[in-house]
Amino acid sequence: MSAQRLCSVTDVPDGEARRIDVAGHRLAVVRLGDDWYVIGDRCTHQDISLAEGDVDPDRLEIECWKHGSCFSLVTGEPSSMPATKPTPTYTVTVDGDDVFVEID
């Protein structure tokens, strides 16, 4: 695995998600205060960007805007239909003003 720079901490507002493409991976980067989450940016039901959906900070989930499937920001597991397969999750670290992700 190698650490890839995703963005600056100022690039993702608190409570929101942003799509960032890194090393051939389409990622949804979510910031909740000082906590950061990175998951695959594809709903497993259809090829819809999860970064365009709503983030639920209380449940640590992101909702696909197209059909309403919710995915855990921690595990990538869906908690609602129509999605039944998880999306990948990635280890994220912050070093100063830079956000990094571990990519296989």
N, C-alpha and C positions, 0 to 999 in steps of 0.2 A: 504494500500500500504506500501511497505517497500523498503528502498534504498538498492540496491545491488551493491557492488564494481564490476566494469567492468574491469578496467585496469589502468595502469599508463599513464600519458599524453605522455610519450615517446614511448608507444607501438603502437601508430597510427600516422604515418607521416602526415604532413599537406597536404591536398588535396587528401587523400586516405581513403579507407574504410577497415575495418577488421571485420571478422566474430568472434563473441564471444558468447558462450553459457553460459547463466546464469539462474539459477532457472528453468530449463526446457524450456527456451525460446531461440530460435535461433535469434540472433540480428546482424544487420549490424551497426557498429559504424563508424561514419564519422567525421573527423576533418577538419575544414576549418579555419585556423588561430587559434584564441581563441574561435571560435564557435564550438560546438559539437552537433551532431545529432545522434539519435538512432531510427532505424526503424526495422520492422520485416525483417529478412533475407531470405524471400521467395517471389519470383515473384508470383503474384496471377494468372498468366496465366498458369505457370507450376512451379514445385518445383525446381526452379533454384536459386542459391545463388546470391543475389544482391550485396553482398560485393565483388564479383569477377568482377563487372562491373565498368564502368567509372563514375567518379564523375564530374558533371558540376557545378563549383563553382558560375558561373554567374546566372544560373537558379535555383540553390539549388536543383538539381536533381541527381539521380543515375540511370544509365541505365542497364537494364538486358542484359548481354552479349549474351544470346542465341537468343532472338527474337527482341530485341531493344525497349521494353517497358521502358518508363522513369517514375520514381516515385518521387514526391515531398519529400524532406527531412523534410519539415515542417509539411505537412498534411498526407503524405502517399498516396495521390491520384495519380492515373496514368494520364499522360498527352498524352500518345500515345498508340495505339493498339499494340499487341493484348490484353493486360491486360485491364480489365474494372472495377476491384474491387480494393479498396485501401489496402495497407498493414498497419499494426498498427504502430503508432509512440509512443515514450516514452519520458518522461521528463528526462533530463540528467543534472547533476550538476558536477562541478569540485571543489574539496576541496584539496588545496595544489597540490600534484602530483597525486592524485587519482581521477578517473572518476567514478561516480555513476549513476545508472539508477533506476527510480521508477517502480516497478513491482507490478501488482495486486496480 
